[in-house]
Every structure is written in structure tokens, then in C-alpha cells.
Amino acid sequence: MPISTALVATDRPARYLKQLVSHLGHKATTQLTGDGRGTVQLSAGTCALTAGSDGLSLIATATDTEGLARV
């Protein structure tokens, strides 16, 4: 299973996590938990978002490399 990770440096990671989950919720299945985590489920794969002290962490997974590129 291919995986891609990114860390987006920002001073407001929790705010951007909420905005991304809310915005993408119109086109995908999303979930926001109370502990500062979010999930975006797309047809091609999943992206897990975590707000940390140093920024917003994104971990994308898919069943193949084409799907990962779409996520």
C-alpha cells in the first residue's frame, strides 16, 4: 500500500485541519475527532490529518500509486 506524508508548517494547524475537513466534506466522506485529528475518505484512498505543535501533518494512503496521486 503506497503512503505519502507531508508536514505543512503553520501557526494554526487545528484551524486549518477543521477548515479542510469541512470544505472537503462537500465532496468526500470526512470525520473530525475531538482530539485534533481528521480523516478524508476519497474513492481513491484516505488522508489522515493531525494538528501538531509544529504544523499540520497529512498522511495519504491508497491501494496503488495512481490512487495515491489522486488523493
Contacts in CASP RR format, 6 or more apart in sequence:
PFRMAT RR
TARGET T0000
AUTHOR 0000-0000-0000
METHOD contacts of the structure
MODEL  1
MPISTALVATDRPARYLKQLVSHLGHKATTQLTGDGRGTVQLSAGTCALT
AGSDGLSLIATATDTEGLARV
1 61 0 8 1.000
1 62 0 8 1.000
1 63 0 8 1.000
2 61 0 8 1.000
2 62 0 8 1.000
2 64 0 8 1.000
2 65 0 8 1.000
2 67 0 8 1.000
2 68 0 8 1.000
3 59 0 8 1.000
3 60 0 8 1.000
3 61 0 8 1.000
3 68 0 8 1.000
4 59 0 8 1.000
4 60 0 8 1.000
4 68 0 8 1.000
4 71 0 8 1.000
5 57 0 8 1.000
5 58 0 8 1.000
5 59 0 8 1.000
5 60 0 8 1.000
6 57 0 8 1.000
6 58 0 8 1.000
7 54 0 8 1.000
7 55 0 8 1.000
7 56 0 8 1.000
7 57 0 8 1.000
7 58 0 8 1.000
8 16 0 8 1.000
8 55 0 8 1.000
8 56 0 8 1.000
8 57 0 8 1.000
8 58 0 8 1.000
9 54 0 8 1.000
9 55 0 8 1.000
10 16 0 8 1.000
10 55 0 8 1.000
10 56 0 8 1.000
13 51 0 8 1.000
13 52 0 8 1.000
13 55 0 8 1.000
13 56 0 8 1.000
14 36 0 8 1.000
14 51 0 8 1.000
14 52 0 8 1.000
16 51 0 8 1.000
16 56 0 8 1.000
17 32 0 8 1.000
17 36 0 8 1.000
17 37 0 8 1.000
17 38 0 8 1.000
17 49 0 8 1.000
17 50 0 8 1.000
17 51 0 8 1.000
17 56 0 8 1.000
18 32 0 8 1.000
20 40 0 8 1.000
20 49 0 8 1.000
21 30 0 8 1.000
21 31 0 8 1.000
21 32 0 8 1.000
21 38 0 8 1.000
21 39 0 8 1.000
21 40 0 8 1.000
21 49 0 8 1.000
22 30 0 8 1.000
22 32 0 8 1.000
24 30 0 8 1.000
24 40 0 8 1.000
25 40 0 8 1.000
28 40 0 8 1.000
28 41 0 8 1.000
28 42 0 8 1.000
29 40 0 8 1.000
29 41 0 8 1.000
30 38 0 8 1.000
30 39 0 8 1.000
30 40 0 8 1.000
30 41 0 8 1.000
31 38 0 8 1.000
31 39 0 8 1.000
31 41 0 8 1.000
32 38 0 8 1.000
36 50 0 8 1.000
36 51 0 8 1.000
37 48 0 8 1.000
37 49 0 8 1.000
37 50 0 8 1.000
37 51 0 8 1.000
38 48 0 8 1.000
38 49 0 8 1.000
38 50 0 8 1.000
39 46 0 8 1.000
39 47 0 8 1.000
39 48 0 8 1.000
39 49 0 8 1.000
40 46 0 8 1.000
40 47 0 8 1.000
40 49 0 8 1.000
42 70 0 8 1.000
42 71 0 8 1.000
44 62 0 8 1.000
44 66 0 8 1.000
44 67 0 8 1.000
44 68 0 8 1.000
44 70 0 8 1.000
44 71 0 8 1.000
45 60 0 8 1.000
45 61 0 8 1.000
45 62 0 8 1.000
45 63 0 8 1.000
45 67 0 8 1.000
45 68 0 8 1.000
45 70 0 8 1.000
45 71 0 8 1.000
46 60 0 8 1.000
46 61 0 8 1.000
46 62 0 8 1.000
46 71 0 8 1.000
47 58 0 8 1.000
47 59 0 8 1.000
47 60 0 8 1.000
47 61 0 8 1.000
47 71 0 8 1.000
48 58 0 8 1.000
48 59 0 8 1.000
48 61 0 8 1.000
49 56 0 8 1.000
49 57 0 8 1.000
49 58 0 8 1.000
50 56 0 8 1.000
50 57 0 8 1.000
50 59 0 8 1.000
51 57 0 8 1.000
60 68 0 8 1.000
60 71 0 8 1.000
61 68 0 8 1.000
61 71 0 8 1.000
62 68 0 8 1.000
62 70 0 8 1.000
62 71 0 8 1.000
END
